[in-house]
Amino acid sequence: MSDALSPAMLFALGLFAALWLLAGLWATLRGIAMQRRSAFVAGQAERLANLVEASPQLPVIVRADWRIEASERLGRWLGLERGPRNFDELRGLGSGLDAEAHDALRHAILGAQRGAKPFVLSLKPDGSHRTIIVHGAAAPQAVGGPGGVLLWLSDATDGQQALAHARSERDEAMAAFEALSGLIEAAPFPMWFRDTDLSLALVNGAYVRAVEAKSAAAVIDGGVELCETVAGVSAADAADAARAAGSAQMRTIPVTIEGERRIMRVVDVPLAPEGGRVIGVAGYAIDIQELETERGAHRRFVDTQRELLDRLSAAVAQFGPDQGLSFANLPFRRLFALEAEEVAEAPPFARLLDAWREGGRIPEVRNYPEWRQAHVDWFAQAEASEEDWLLRDGTHLHVVAQPTPDGGMLLIAEDKTEQVQLAGARDTLLRVRTATFDNLFEAVAVFAPDGRLHLWNQRFRRLWGIDEPTLAAHPRVDTLMEGLADRLVKPNQISIVQEVIRAATLERQQRGGEIGFADGRYFDFASIPLPDGNALLIMLDITPSRKMEGALRERNEALEAADKAKTAFLSRMSYELRTPLTSIGGFGEMLQAGYAGKLGDQQRTYIDAIMDSVGVLGRQIDNVLDLAQGEAGTLAIERAPVDVKILLEGALADAKLFAKSEKVELVGNIAANLGSIEGDAPRLSRLVAGLLDNAVRFTVPSRKTGARVLLHADGDARGVDIIVSDNGPGMPDAAVAVAKGQQAGTAAGGIGLALARQLVAAHGGTMEVVSEEGQGTLVRISLPRGA
């Protein structure tokens, strides 16, 4: 048969085999390509399924027969145990959709199937807080087949909660805004809001009333500003400054409120969302008129209080809530060695303690840090703290620390050094008093206001013969005196003692008396009111004085008789001396006049000396008579106007001859406007002449050359001052004592000085004597103008 195959057949078979091989090869290659394409499509399908699964929206296909095609995620969203396969499985017991939501979804799907009407539903599965938004429409036929509906489900739980929260916040914000608006409207002080161009956009009722406008709209439309321009800054300028600064700006200015000028604190606050631009400027004005008034009153009170504290003797300091020194009065600064500049620096209390420790102004303590902290803690204590500080210089301080309500402290330090010393001195004085009382010559007792015996000395106890236990019981005066009446000569006189004590304790009157004891002793007694309400009874033994009284009385009578005899003798002697002296003077004047013939020079000299001696002796007799009358109190002054200048010039002229003879320079310095006084001219003339005569006589013995006597006189509307001074040896102390009235006379007499003092006193004037040994003497006489 093989032989029968022709080449054509073989060619045909070969060609067929080749074609078959090519066809197999092509099929193999195509299968590989299709396999690859199928793998690619499967990968793409899986990728798309993953994308759909990861998408926040879940696609669901509802076919015409109500079968459902969806992922298992739908079951989880609805709270079902497994993914639903038909529409009825969307419902469950306590899960899935409730009947109302299920029916609503069914009707919406029917509408989409029949009328291709899209819909949106919000569903909430039972037993879940999840909210599902359903977007439905007719599905493409290639996707869902005829009558299919494509649903897109999205979990809107977070969004709905956020939306609900946002709505809640919006409602709360609106409520807060309305409340804030009501609060702003009800605010008693003006408030306003400016928009971005700084024009008024909102004002409250207080603003409208303050500017006396009809309504808020009228204020906004008219741009009525509450604050006028102050120092070139308008209300809009102030708001612009706050906007530029990005923070609240405050100023205090005068503002007219309802026609009344008030001090207001105006605040402009820029409003801007966080990180955003300013949307406006709000402002408000607070009336601080009363605050400023009270602040001024408080400032004045503080100043007055500090001025008062400066006047206190106690050291006072005030510390603020920061424990810094805010005030220290002058005694505090002196006590603790603080300068005003240091107080102004407000040093802390702890630092002051350190400085005081270095200066020795706090007590020495063993553990200073602990002591320091304990005293710093004074600020936190509720009650006041008191301490006594003994400083190393012996100063005793009583320190009181009073915390103040503002967290500060008032520190008071009182120097008790003197009181401590006085307390010690008091104890010593009490002991000294007891010893003194017991050693007094007088009998002393002190009775309290209730009449009880309080203190007594031993002489009082011995005087009355009372035992110590009886006195120690502090008996009342009536009880005490009842048992003592028998010790007196007249027992009824004991009531006088009781009455005297009662008058001193109750009536506060000092009274006294005299009592005699049966043993022959006599006592003067007196009851003296004491400042503490007690009465002091003093009894003095006058028995020796009573014995001397008779002798003194007899001696006094003898002295009076002798004084009368002296006065009579001086008067008679003066008369007896004056009679022959007058005769001598008369005959001398006749000889000077030439009645006995012409006299020679030698004779005239003798006659002049006789007449000078007659004048001197006459003045001495007048002085003796005036002195006697002055001592007897019968010196009569014949007052008449006296020209002082003429009187002094006459006395100066009369004394110049004597001064020249003694080689003493006599100088007069007499003012021209001395005028006149009321006085006895002859006696005043003798007074000045006597002073000049004494000055010349006492200057000569100590001065060989340069002896000088000065008569100086000056006066004013009240009187005249006459001064006689010399540069002699000075007056003896006894003579000065006579001139001052401290002594009746001297061994040399001293009649001139004693008489001068009496004459000056009789004219209502005064005489002053100043004498320095080796320097001279000055006598000043001051005489009044009138009588």
C-alpha positions in Angstrom: 0.0 0.0 0.0 2.9 2.2 0.8 4.0 1.6 -2.7 0.8 2.8 -3.9 1.2 6.2 -2.2 2.1 8.8 -4.6 4.3 11.7 -4.0 1.3 13.9 -4.3 -0.3 12.0 -1.5 2.8 12.2 0.6 3.0 15.9 -0.1 -0.6 16.3 0.8 -0.1 14.3 4.0 3.0 16.3 4.9 1.2 19.5 4.2 -1.7 18.5 6.4 0.6 17.4 9.2 2.3 20.8 8.9 -0.9 22.6 8.9 -2.1 20.6 11.9 1.1 21.3 13.7 0.7 25.0 13.0 -2.9 24.9 14.1 -1.9 23.1 17.3 0.9 25.6 17.9 -1.5 28.5 17.3 -4.1 27.0 19.7 -1.4 26.5 22.3 -0.2 30.1 22.0 -3.8 31.4 22.0 -4.6 29.3 25.1 -1.6 30.7 26.9 -2.6 34.2 25.9 -6.2 33.7 27.0 -5.0 32.2 30.3 -2.8 35.2 30.9 -5.7 37.5 30.0 -8.0 35.5 32.3 -5.5 35.8 35.1 -5.2 39.6 34.5 -9.0 39.9 34.5 -9.3 37.9 37.6 -6.6 40.0 39.3 -8.4 43.2 38.2 -11.7 41.8 39.4 -10.1 40.9 42.8 -8.5 44.3 43.0 -11.8 46.0 42.2 -13.6 43.8 44.7 -11.0 44.9 47.3 -11.4 48.5 46.4 -15.1 48.2 46.8 -14.7 46.4 50.0 -12.4 49.1 51.3 -14.6 51.9 50.1 -16.6 53.8 52.7 -19.6 53.1 50.6 -21.1 49.7 50.2 -22.7 48.7 46.8 -25.8 46.5 47.1 -27.7 45.0 44.1 -31.4 44.2 44.6 -32.6 42.1 41.7 -36.2 42.0 40.4 -36.8 38.8 42.4 -35.6 40.7 45.5 -32.4 38.7 45.7 -29.6 40.7 47.2 -26.0 40.7 46.1 -23.6 42.4 48.6 -20.5 41.7 50.7 -20.6 40.4 54.2 -20.0 43.9 55.4 -23.7 44.6 54.9 -24.5 42.1 57.6 -22.1 43.6 60.0 -23.5 47.1 59.4 -27.0 45.9 60.1 -26.0 43.8 63.1 -27.0 40.5 61.4 -25.2 37.2 62.0 -24.5 36.7 58.3 -24.8 38.7 55.1 -28.5 38.8 53.7 -29.3 37.0 50.5 -32.7 38.3 49.9 -34.6 41.5 50.9 -36.6 39.9 53.7 -33.4 38.9 55.5 -32.7 42.6 56.1 -35.0 42.3 59.1 -34.0 40.4 62.3 -34.9 40.1 66.0 -33.3 43.0 67.7 -31.1 43.6 64.7 -31.3 44.6 61.1 -34.0 47.1 60.0 -37.2 47.6 61.9 -40.5 47.2 60.2 -40.9 50.9 59.4 -37.4 51.3 57.9 -37.8 48.0 56.0 -41.1 49.1 54.5 -39.7 52.5 53.6 -36.7 50.9 51.8 -39.1 48.5 50.0 -41.3 51.3 48.7 -38.2 53.3 47.6 -36.9 50.3 45.7 -40.2 49.7 44.0 -40.2 53.4 42.9 -36.8 52.9 41.4 -37.8 49.7 39.7 -41.0 51.1 38.2 -40.1 54.8 37.6 -36.3 54.7 37.7 -36.7 57.3 40.5 -33.5 57.7 42.6 -33.9 58.1 46.4 -31.9 58.8 49.6 -32.8 57.3 52.9 -31.4 57.5 56.4 -31.7 54.2 58.2 -30.8 53.2 61.8 -30.6 49.5 62.6 -32.2 48.1 65.7 -30.0 47.9 68.7 -27.3 50.0 67.1 -26.2 53.6 67.2 -25.0 53.4 63.6 -26.7 55.6 61.0 -26.7 54.4 57.4 -27.4 56.6 54.4 -28.8 54.8 51.4 -28.5 56.2 47.9 -30.6 54.1 45.4 -31.3 54.1 41.7 -32.1 51.7 38.9 -29.1 49.5 38.2 -27.7 49.2 34.7 -29.0 46.1 33.0 -25.5 44.7 32.6 -25.1 45.0 36.4 -28.4 44.1 37.9 -30.4 42.6 35.0 -33.9 43.7 34.2 -35.6 45.4 37.2 -32.5 45.5 39.3 -31.8 48.4 41.7 -28.3 49.5 42.7 -28.0 50.8 46.4 -25.0 52.6 47.7 -24.8 52.5 51.5 -22.5 54.7 53.6 -21.9 54.7 57.3 -22.8 58.2 58.4 -22.6 57.6 62.1 -19.6 59.9 62.8 -20.9 62.5 60.5 -24.4 62.4 62.0 -23.0 62.6 65.5 -20.7 65.5 64.4 -23.7 67.1 62.8 -25.8 66.6 65.9 -23.0 67.9 68.1 -22.6 70.9 65.8 -26.3 71.6 65.9 -26.2 71.2 69.7 -23.3 73.6 69.9 -25.0 76.0 67.5 -28.1 75.9 69.7 -26.0 76.4 72.8 -24.1 79.2 71.1 -27.3 80.8 70.0 -28.7 80.5 73.5 -25.5 81.9 75.0 -25.5 84.7 72.5 -29.1 85.6 73.3 -28.2 85.4 77.0 -25.1 87.5 76.4 -27.1 89.9 74.4 -29.6 90.1 77.2 -26.8 90.5 79.7 -25.2 93.3 77.6 -28.5 95.0 77.3 -29.2 94.7 81.0 -25.7 95.8 81.9 -25.8 99.0 84.1 -22.8 100.5 82.3 -22.4 101.5 78.7 -21.2 98.8 76.2 -20.7 99.0 72.4 -19.3 97.3 69.4 -17.5 98.8 66.4 -17.2 97.2 63.0 -14.1 97.0 60.9 -14.4 100.7 59.9 -14.7 101.6 63.6 -18.2 102.9 63.3 -20.7 102.0 66.0 -22.6 98.9 65.1 -24.1 97.9 68.5 -24.9 99.7 71.7 -26.8 98.7 74.8 -29.5 100.5 76.7 -27.1 102.0 79.2 -25.2 103.6 76.3 -28.5 105.0 74.9 -29.4 106.5 78.3 -25.9 107.9 78.9 -26.0 109.9 75.7 -29.7 110.7 76.2 -30.7 109.4 72.8 -34.1 108.0 71.8 -33.0 104.6 70.7 -30.0 102.5 69.9 -30.7 102.9 66.2 -30.6 106.7 66.6 -27.2 106.4 68.3 -25.8 104.1 65.6 -27.2 106.1 62.7 -26.1 109.4 64.2 -22.7 108.0 65.3 -23.2 109.5 68.8 -20.0 109.0 70.8 -20.1 108.5 74.6 -16.5 109.7 75.0 -15.5 113.0 73.7 -12.0 113.8 72.5 -9.5 114.0 75.4 -5.9 115.2 74.8 -6.5 115.0 71.1 -7.6 111.3 71.2 -11.1 110.6 70.1 -13.1 107.4 70.8 -12.4 106.1 67.3 -8.7 106.8 67.8 -8.6 104.8 71.0 -10.4 101.9 69.3 -7.9 102.0 66.5 -5.0 101.9 69.0 -6.5 98.8 70.6 -6.9 97.2 67.2 -3.3 98.0 66.3 -2.0 96.8 69.6 -4.0 93.6 69.4 -4.9 93.8 73.1 -7.3 95.6 75.4 -6.5 99.2 76.0 -7.7 101.1 79.1 -7.9 104.7 79.9 -9.5 106.9 82.6 -11.2 110.0 81.3 -14.1 112.3 82.3 -17.4 111.5 80.6 -20.8 113.1 80.6 -23.4 110.6 81.8 -27.0 111.7 81.6 -25.9 115.3 81.9 -23.6 114.7 84.9 -19.8 114.8 84.7 -18.3 111.5 85.9 -14.9 109.8 85.9 -15.1 106.6 83.8 -12.7 103.8 83.0 -13.0 103.1 79.3 -11.8 99.8 77.9 -11.5 99.0 74.1 -11.1 95.3 73.3 -10.2 94.1 69.8 -12.2 91.0 68.7 -10.7 88.4 66.4 -11.0 84.7 65.9 -8.0 82.7 66.9 -5.4 83.3 64.2 -7.8 85.5 62.2 -8.0 89.2 61.5 -9.8 91.6 63.8 -13.5 91.7 63.0 -14.3 94.7 65.3 -13.6 96.4 68.6 -15.9 96.1 71.6 -15.8 98.6 74.4 -17.3 99.4 77.8 -17.2 102.2 80.3 -17.3 101.7 84.1 -18.2 104.6 86.4 -15.4 104.9 88.9 -16.4 108.2 90.3 -17.3 106.7 93.7 -14.2 104.4 93.5 -11.9 107.4 92.9 -13.7 109.3 95.6 -13.3 106.4 98.0 -9.7 105.8 96.8 -8.9 109.5 97.5 -10.6 109.2 100.9 -8.7 106.0 101.6 -5.5 107.7 100.5 -6.2 110.6 102.9 -7.1 108.2 105.6 -3.8 106.3 105.1 -1.9 109.6 105.1 -3.6 110.8 108.2 -3.1 107.4 109.9 0.6 107.5 109.0 0.9 111.1 110.2 -0.8 110.0 113.5 1.6 107.0 113.7 4.5 109.3 113.3 3.3 111.2 116.4 3.2 108.1 118.5 6.0 107.3 120.9 5.7 103.6 120.0 7.6 102.2 117.0 5.1 101.1 114.3 5.8 99.5 110.9 3.5 98.2 108.2 4.3 95.3 105.9 2.4 94.5 102.7 1.1 91.1 101.4 4.5 90.5 99.8 6.2 90.9 103.2 7.9 94.1 102.1 8.1 97.1 104.4 5.6 99.7 103.2 5.7 102.2 106.1 7.7 102.9 109.2 7.1 105.8 111.6 9.9 108.0 112.9 10.3 106.1 116.2 10.6 102.8 114.3 13.2 104.2 112.0 15.1 105.6 115.0 14.8 102.4 117.0 16.0 100.1 114.2 18.4 102.5 112.5 16.5 102.7 109.2 16.9 105.6 106.7 13.9 106.9 104.8 15.6 105.7 101.6 15.7 102.1 102.9 12.0 102.3 103.8 11.2 103.5 100.2 13.0 100.4 98.8 10.4 98.2 100.6 12.9 95.6 101.9 11.4 92.1 102.9 10.9 91.3 106.5 13.4 88.5 106.4 16.1 90.8 105.1 15.3 93.3 107.8 15.8 90.6 110.4 19.2 89.8 109.0 20.2 93.5 109.1 18.8 93.9 112.6 20.8 90.9 113.7 24.0 92.5 112.4 23.1 95.8 114.2 22.2 94.1 117.4 18.5 95.0 117.2 17.2 91.5 117.8 17.8 89.2 120.8 20.7 86.8 120.7 19.4 83.3 119.9 21.0 79.9 119.7 19.4 78.7 116.4 18.9 81.9 114.3 17.6 80.3 111.1 14.8 78.6 113.0 14.1 81.8 114.9 14.0 83.8 111.7 11.6 81.4 110.0 9.3 81.3 113.0 9.1 85.1 112.8 8.6 85.2 109.1 5.7 82.8 109.7 4.0 85.6 111.7 2.4 86.7 108.4 0.5 83.4 108.1 -0.8 83.3 111.7 -4.4 84.1 112.5 -3.8 85.8 115.8 -1.4 88.4 117.0 2.0 87.4 118.4 3.7 89.1 121.3 7.3 88.8 122.5 9.8 90.6 124.7 13.2 91.2 123.2 16.3 91.8 125.3 18.9 93.4 123.1 22.6 93.1 123.7 22.9 96.9 124.6 20.4 96.3 127.4 17.3 97.6 125.6 14.1 95.9 126.5 11.5 95.8 123.6 7.9 94.6 123.7 7.1 93.5 120.2 3.6 92.9 118.9 3.0 91.4 115.4 -0.6 91.7 114.2 -1.4 90.0 110.8 -3.7 92.2 108.6 -6.6 90.9 106.4 -4.7 91.6 103.2 -1.9 89.2 104.1 0.4 91.9 105.5 1.4 92.6 109.0 1.5 95.5 111.5 4.6 95.4 113.7 4.7 97.4 116.9 7.8 97.7 119.1 7.7 99.6 122.4 10.8 100.4 124.2 10.2 99.1 127.7 13.7 99.8 129.0 12.7 102.7 131.1 9.7 100.8 132.4 11.9 97.9 133.4 14.3 100.2 135.0 11.4 102.1 136.7 10.0 98.7 137.9 13.4 98.0 139.5 13.6 101.5 140.8 10.0 101.1 142.2 11.0 98.0 144.1 14.0 99.9 145.5 11.8 102.9 146.3 9.3 100.7 148.1 12.1 99.4 150.3 13.5 102.9 150.7 10.0 104.2 151.5 9.5 101.6 154.1 12.8 102.4 155.7 12.2 106.1 155.3 8.7 105.9 156.9 10.1 103.9 159.8 12.8 106.5 160.4 10.7 109.7 160.0 10.4 111.9 163.0 6.7 112.3 162.3 4.1 109.7 162.8 2.7 108.8 159.4 -0.3 106.7 158.3 -2.0 106.3 154.9 -5.8 105.5 154.8 -7.5 104.1 151.7 -10.7 105.7 150.2 -12.8 103.2 152.1 -11.3 104.3 155.4 -9.1 101.3 156.0 -5.5 101.7 157.3 -3.2 101.0 154.3 0.4 102.0 155.5 2.0 103.2 158.7 5.4 103.7 160.2 6.8 102.5 163.5 6.5 106.0 165.1 2.8 106.0 164.4 2.5 102.5 166.1 4.6 103.6 169.1 2.8 107.0 169.4 -0.6 105.3 169.9 0.7 102.2 171.5 -0.9 99.8 169.1 0.4 96.3 168.5 1.6 95.2 165.0 -1.1 92.5 164.5 -3.9 95.0 165.0 -2.4 97.3 162.3 -1.7 94.4 160.0 -5.4 93.6 159.9 -5.9 97.0 158.2 -8.8 98.2 160.4 -11.2 101.0 159.5 -10.5 104.4 160.9 -13.6 104.4 163.1 -12.8 101.0 164.6 -9.2 102.0 165.1 -9.9 105.3 166.8 -12.6 104.0 169.1 -9.9 102.2 171.2 -7.5 105.2 171.2 -9.7 108.0 172.8 -8.5 107.3 176.3 -5.0 108.3 175.3 -6.0 111.9 174.8 -6.4 114.7 177.3 -9.8 115.3 175.8 -11.1 111.9 174.6 -13.8 113.6 172.5 -11.1 115.0 170.3 -10.7 111.6 168.7 -13.7 112.4 166.5 -11.7 115.4 165.1 -9.1 113.0 163.8 -11.7 110.8 162.2 -13.3 113.8 160.5 -10.0 115.1 159.2 -9.3 111.7 157.6 -12.8 111.5 156.2 -12.5 115.0 154.6 -9.2 113.9 152.9 -10.5 110.6 151.5 -14.1 111.5 150.5 -14.1 115.3 150.1 -10.5 115.5 148.9 -9.8 118.4 151.3 -6.8 119.0 153.4 -7.5 119.7 157.0 -5.5 119.7 160.2 -5.6 120.3 164.0 -3.9 119.9 167.3 -4.4 117.4 170.0 -2.9 116.8 173.5 -2.1 113.5 174.9 -2.7 112.5 178.5 1.0 112.2 179.1 1.6 115.9 178.4 2.7 115.7 174.8 1.1 117.8 172.1 0.9 117.0 168.4 0.0 118.9 165.2 -1.8 116.6 162.7 -2.9 117.1 159.1 -4.7 114.8 156.6 -3.6 115.4 153.0 -5.4 114.0 149.9 -3.1 111.9 147.8 -3.3 111.6 143.9 -4.3 108.0 144.1 -7.4 108.6 146.2 -5.7 107.8 149.5 -5.2 110.1 152.5 -2.0 110.8 154.3 -2.2 111.4 158.1 0.9 113.2 159.5 1.4 113.8 163.3 4.2 116.0 164.4 5.3 116.2 168.1 5.2 119.9 168.9 5.8 119.5 172.7 9.3 121.2 172.5 7.9 124.0 170.3 5.1 124.7 172.7 7.6 125.2 175.4 9.6 127.5 173.2 6.5 129.4 172.0 6.2 131.4 175.3 9.9 132.4 175.2 9.6 133.4 171.6 6.5 135.4 172.2 8.2 137.3 175.1 11.3 137.9 172.9 9.1 139.2 170.0 7.4 141.6 172.4 10.8 142.9 173.5 11.9 143.3 169.9 8.8 145.2 169.0 9.4 147.5 172.0 13.0 148.0 171.0 12.0 148.7 167.4 9.6 151.4 168.5 12.3 152.9 170.8 14.7 152.9 167.8 12.2 154.6 165.6 11.5 157.2 168.2 15.2 157.7 168.9 16.0 158.2 165.2 13.1 160.6 164.8 14.2 162.6 167.9 17.9 162.4 166.9 17.1 163.6 163.4 15.1 166.5 164.9 17.8 167.3 167.4 20.5 167.2 164.7 18.5 169.1 162.1 17.8 172.1 164.5 21.5 173.1 165.0 22.4 172.1 161.5 19.7 174.5 160.2 21.2 177.3 162.3 24.7 176.5 161.0 23.5 176.5 157.4 21.7 179.8 158.0 24.7 181.6 159.5 26.9 180.1 156.7 24.6 181.5 154.0 24.6 184.9 155.7 28.4 184.9 155.8 28.5 183.9 152.1 26.1 186.8 151.3 28.4 189.3 153.0 26.2 190.3 156.0 29.2 190.2 158.3 31.4 192.0 155.9 33.6 191.1 153.0 35.4 187.8 153.4 38.8 186.9 152.2 39.6 184.1 149.8 40.7 181.8 152.7 37.6 182.6 154.7 35.3 182.0 151.7 37.0 178.6 151.2 36.2 177.7 154.8 32.6 178.9 154.5 32.1 176.8 151.2 33.5 173.7 153.0 31.1 174.4 155.9 28.1 174.6 153.5 29.2 171.4 151.7 29.4 169.6 154.9 26.0 171.0 156.0 24.5 169.7 152.7 26.0 166.3 153.1 24.9 166.0 156.7 21.4 167.2 155.8 21.1 164.5 153.1 22.4 161.8 155.6 19.7 162.9 158.1 17.0 162.7 155.5 18.3 159.3 154.5 18.2 158.0 158.0 14.6 159.3 158.5 13.5 157.8 155.2 15.1 154.5 156.0 13.4 154.4 159.4 10.1 155.3 157.9 10.6 152.7 155.2 11.3 149.9 157.7 8.3 151.0 159.7 6.1 151.1 156.6 5.3 154.8 156.9 7.4 156.2 154.1 5.1 158.6 152.3 5.8 159.3 148.6 4.6 162.7 147.3 3.9 161.9 143.6 4.1 164.6 141.0 5.3 164.8 137.4 9.1 164.7 137.4 11.2 165.6 134.3 13.7 162.8 134.4 16.2 164.5 132.1 16.4 167.7 134.2 16.6 165.6 137.5 19.5 163.5 136.2 21.4 166.5 134.7 21.1 168.3 138.1 22.4 165.2 140.0 25.2 164.9 137.5 26.1 168.5 137.8 26.1 168.3 141.7 28.4 165.3 141.6 31.0 166.6 139.1 32.8 168.8 141.6 33.3 165.9 144.0 34.3 163.6 141.1 36.8 166.2 139.8 38.3 166.6 143.2 38.7 162.8 143.4 40.2 162.6 139.8 37.3 160.5 138.6 35.9 160.9 135.1 32.1 161.4 135.4 30.3 160.8 132.1 26.6 161.3 131.4 24.8 159.5 128.6 21.2 160.8 129.0 18.7 160.3 126.2 16.8 163.4 125.1 13.4 161.8 125.0 13.2 160.5 128.6 10.0 162.5 129.3 8.5 162.5 132.8 7.3 160.0 135.4 5.1 160.2 138.5 7.3 160.4 141.6 8.8 162.2 144.5 11.4 164.5 142.9 13.5 165.3 146.0 13.8 161.7 147.1 14.6 160.6 143.5 17.3 163.3 143.3 18.8 162.0 146.6 18.6 158.5 145.2 20.6 159.3 142.1 23.0 161.6 144.0 23.7 158.8 146.5 24.4 156.3 143.8 26.8 158.7 142.0 28.5 159.5 145.3 29.0 155.8 146.2 30.3 155.1 142.7 32.9 157.8 142.9 33.9 156.9 146.5 34.4 153.2 145.8 36.2 153.7 142.5 38.9 156.1 143.8 40.9 153.6 146.1 41.5 151.1 143.4 42.3 153.4 140.5 45.2 155.7 140.5 44.4 156.7 137.0 41.5 156.0 134.5 38.8 156.0 137.2 35.4 156.4 135.4 31.8 156.6 136.4 29.0 156.5 133.8 25.4 157.7 134.3 23.2 156.3 131.5 19.5 156.8 131.0 17.0 155.7 128.4 13.3 155.1 128.3 10.2 153.9 126.4 6.5 154.2 126.7 6.4 151.9 129.8 9.1 153.5 131.9 12.7 154.7 132.4 15.9 152.8 133.0 18.7 154.6 134.9 22.1 152.9 135.0 25.1 153.9 137.2 28.3 152.0 136.5 31.9 152.3 137.5 35.2 150.5 136.8 36.1 150.2 140.5 37.0 147.1 142.5 33.4 145.9 142.7 31.1 145.7 145.7 31.5 143.2 148.6 29.0 140.3 148.6 27.4 141.7 151.8 26.7 145.1 150.1 25.2 143.3 147.1 23.0 141.3 149.5 21.8 144.6 151.0 21.1 146.1 147.6 19.0 143.0 146.7 17.1 143.1 150.0 18.6 139.8 151.2 20.3 141.5 154.2 19.4 144.5 156.4 22.8 146.1 156.5 26.6 145.6 156.6 29.3 146.1 159.1 30.0 149.4 157.4 26.4 150.5 157.4 25.1 150.1 153.9 22.3 152.7 154.5 22.5 154.2 151.0 21.9 150.9 149.2 19.1 149.8 151.6 17.4 153.2 151.2 17.8 153.2 147.5 16.1 149.8 147.3 13.2 151.1 149.5 12.8 154.3 147.5 12.7 152.4 144.2 10.2 149.9 145.6 8.1 152.7 146.9 7.9 154.1 143.3 6.9 150.7 142.0 10.2 150.1 140.3 13.0 147.5 140.5 16.7 147.7 141.3 19.3 145.3 139.9 22.9 145.2 141.1 25.7 143.4 139.1 29.2 143.4 140.5 32.3 141.7 139.4 35.4 141.7 141.5 38.1 143.8 139.9 35.8 144.9 137.1 33.3 147.3 138.7 29.7 147.6 139.6 26.5 148.3 137.7 23.2 149.4 139.3 20.1 149.4 137.1 17.0 151.2 138.3 13.7 150.7 136.3 10.9 153.2 137.2 7.4 153.0 135.6 5.8 156.0 134.0 2.6 156.0 136.1 1.9 155.7 139.7 
